């Protein structure tokens, strides 16, 4: 997914918050991604300090779509903006980000989620809801 209309690649590469997990957040590591411990935290083995993610176009969809995710909330699927992305969690940009997500991210994540309903996590109330659908969609 190409986020350049809402996020500069250099900004994203310098942050790397999406590639590092606290021990209690290891449940959020995308399927197929290996992490290694570093100073009490866990970092994706594909995260390079100088280049960011080395997987390029081979990233799992969950990584490519981050900071957007689909999770379960009762009988709904919720497209959300993860609270921990410092660049895209700016209130003044929310409508632009929401439009981008609905046009560019939602179709792929929704299709993926339908095939993996059993592995979706519960909605985190700290995240911003962008849209929702009945879970039987």
Secondary structure by P-SEA (a helix, b strand, c coil): ccccccccaaaaaaccccccccccccccccccbbbbbcccbbbcccccccccccccccccccccccccccccccccccccccccccccccccaaaaaaaaaaaccaaaaaaaaaacccccccccccccccccccccc
